[in-house]
Amino acid sequence: MSRRSTINLLIFVGLWYGLKAQDAAAVQDIQDIIEAKRLMREAVTHSDGQRLMNAKALLLPLRDHSQLSALVHYYLGYIDYQMAVAIEQLNKERASAYLDSAVVHLEAATEVDKQFAEAYALLASCYGIKISFAPLKGILWGPKSSSLIERAKKLAPRNPRVALLDAIGTYNTPSMFGGGKEKGLQGLKFAAELFDRWVDADSLQPSWGREEVFAWIGRAHMERKEYMLARDAFTRALEINPEYAWVKKSLMPALERRVRAESQ
């Protein structure tokens, strides 16, 4: 074999092993994201902040180098969003810090992938919650939140998580600013219909929200004193996820207490 042929062979072997190493790294990234998704689902099911932190630890090393960095930033934003929602009644300062972190990650996700509708929708929801903490900032954040959710709806008009986040925002926005409880409830029912027809593209993509939409529908009916409809919605949520703590340990018991109190 000539010297040139030997060099070419060595280059080929080096490239082959380099590609194999890249493939192995990509497979590991995918496995880590799927494991993080499992932890996130368990965390939301059981209201377990530690599982969210474990998922975050898996994802943080992937946020800059992975080919899936937009998705990684999205999930990091989702984790911070869930942490903020979980503690907003107990510690608004910490919840606000989580929301600020969520905004950073979700903006990074949309920078990498400008067609990422779900990231725009979750970012809009983060700004909506931030307004509830600092109403005077509504003049700045309100139009930003509205612009983001409209962009998400334009990109993915049949995406159930986009519809869910839009409906939650509408439900929590006063009617004078374009929201309202009735309008929000109709939006939640529309999101539920979309979930019934939705098929996840693959195991890496977001898949949360199927039980959450019925929790919100039940909560809305409970506020309207439509207790049978509320129970039906909560039952549907528990059919989807029997261990869903928000419904099983909070909303359903609250409904039963209210029914008992008003029947006495």
N, C-alpha and C positions, 0 to 999 in steps of 0.2 A: 504494500500500500504506500502511495506517495505521501510526502509530508503534507501537501495541501489537502489530500483526501482524509488524512488523519485529523487535521485541524477541523475540517468540515464535519466529520463524524462527532468529534468532541463537542462542537457547537450544537449539533442536532441533539445529542444526548443531554447536554446542559439545558437546552430549551425544553426538551420533553419532561425532564425532572422538574423544571421551574413551573411548567403548566400543571403538572401533577400536584405540586405543592400548593399552587393557587386554587386548584379544584378542591383539595382537601380543606383549605382555609375557608372557601366558600361554603362547603358542606357544613363545617363546624359553625359558621355564622348562622346558617339556616336552622341548624339544630338548637342553637342558643335562643334564637328568636321564637321558635316554636315552644321551647321550654318556658321562656318568659311569658308567652301568651297563656300557657297553662297556669302559671303562677298568678297572673293577673285575673284570670277567670275565677280561680279559687279565692283570691283575695276579695273580689267583689261579692262572691257568693257568701262568704263567711264574715265579711266586714273586718278583714285581717290586714292591717297596715304593714305588718312584718313581711307578708308574702309580696306585697307591692315593692317593698324595699329590696327583697331578694331578686325580683324581676328586674328592678332598676340596676342592680349590681351586674347582672348578666348583660344588660344592654349597653351600659355606658362605654365599655371598651370598643364597641362596634360603631359608635356614632360618627366617627370621622373617616375610618378607612374602609368600611364595608361598602360594597356595591349597593347594598340595601339601606344606605344611610337615611334616605327620606323616611322609610318605614320605621327605622330605629328611632329617629327623632320623634315621629308621630307617637310611638308607644311610650317614649319617655314623657312626652307631653300629656298623654292620657293618664299615666301613673300620677304625675303631679296634679292633674285635674281631679282625679279621684281622691287623692289625699286632701286637697283643698275642700272638696265637697264633704268629706267625712268629718272634718274638724271645724268647718266654718262657724257652727253655732258655739263652739267651745273656745276657740282661739282665732279670732279674725286676723290677727297680725301674722301668725304662722300660715294661715290659709292664704293670705295675700302673697306671702313669699312663695308658696307653692305655685300660685297662679302666675306670678312673674316668671318662675322657672318654666312653667308650661308654655307660656307665650314665647320664650326664647326657643324652645325646642320645636314648637309648631311653626314658627316663622322660618326656622332652619329647614324644616321639612318642605315647606312651600317654596323655598328658594331652590332646593334641589329638584323638586318636582312641582312645576307650576300648574299642573293639572290635577293635583291631589285634593279632590273635593272634600274628603273627610277631614283632612287637616285644616282646611279653611273653616269648616263647620265647627270643629272643636275649638279653634282659635276664637271664633265669634262667641262661642259659649263662655270661654274664659273671660273675655271682655265684658260680657253681660254680668257675670258674677262679680267682677271687679267694680262695676257700677253700683251694685247693691252694697258694696263696702264703702264706696266713696261717691255718693250721688252727685256731688258737684262736678265730678269728672265726666258725668254723663254727656255733657255738651261736646266733649272730645271723643270719648269712647263709644257713645251710642251710634253715631254715624259710621264709625269704623266697624263695629260689630254688625250693623245692618249691611254694610258693603260686603263684608266677608261671607255672611250667610247667603246673600244673594248670588255671590260668585259661586259658592258651593252648589246651590240649587241649579244654577245655570249649567254647571259642569256635570252634575249627576242628579237630575230631577227625580229619579226613581230609586235613589239610594235610601234605604230605611233609616240609617243612622243620621244622615243629613236631615231627613224629615223629622226624626225624633228630637234632635238638638234644636232645630228650628221651632218645633212645637213647644218645647220646654221654655225657650226664650220668649215666645209669644205669650205663653201662660203666665210668666212672671213679669211681663211688661204691662204697665197700666194702659187701659184702652185709649187714653188721650195721646199716647205715644205709639199707637198702632197695634197694641197687643190686646190682651183681655182673656179672661178665664174661658169663656165659651169658644172663642176663636182658637185658643190653645188646645182645648179638649178635642175639637174637630181635627186639628192638626195631629194630635196624638193618635186618634182613630185612623187617620190616613197612614201614619207611620206603621201602625199595627198591620194594616192591609198590605203594605209594602213588604214587611217582614215575612208575612205568610207566603209571598211569591218569590222571595229573594233566595238565590243560591250563591253561596260564597265561592269566589273565583278559585281560591286555593287556600291551603292551611296557613299560609303566611299572612294573609290579608285580615283586616279587622273583622270580628265576628260577634262583637258584644251587642247588647241592647234588646234581645228578643224578650227576655223577662222584664227588663226595666220599663219597656213601653207600657206593659200591662200594670205595673206598679203605679206608674204615673196616671194612667186612666182610672184605676181604682181610687187613687188619692183624690183626683178631681171629682169623681162621683161622691166620695165620702164628704167632701167639702160642700157639695150640693145637697147633702142628706139623702142621696139616692143609694141607700145602703145595699139593696139587693144587687144593683149594678156594680157597686164597689166590690162586693163579695165575689161576684162572677169574675171580675177582672183580676182580683188577687188570686183566685183559684186557678185562673189560666196561667198566671205568672208562676205559680208553684207546680203546675203541670209541666212547664218548661224546665224549671229548675227547683226541685223539691226542697233544697236546702237554702234557698235565697233568703238571707237573713233579714234584709230590709222589709220584706213582706212577712216572712214567717214569724219574726221576733218583734217587729215594730208595727207595721201597718195593719196586719190582720188582727192582732190583739187589741190595737187601738180602736178598730172598727167594732169588735165585739163589746168592748167596754162602753162605747158610745151607744150602741143598740140597747144594751142592758139598761143604761142610765135613762134613756129616753122612753123605755117601756115601763118604767116604774111609776 
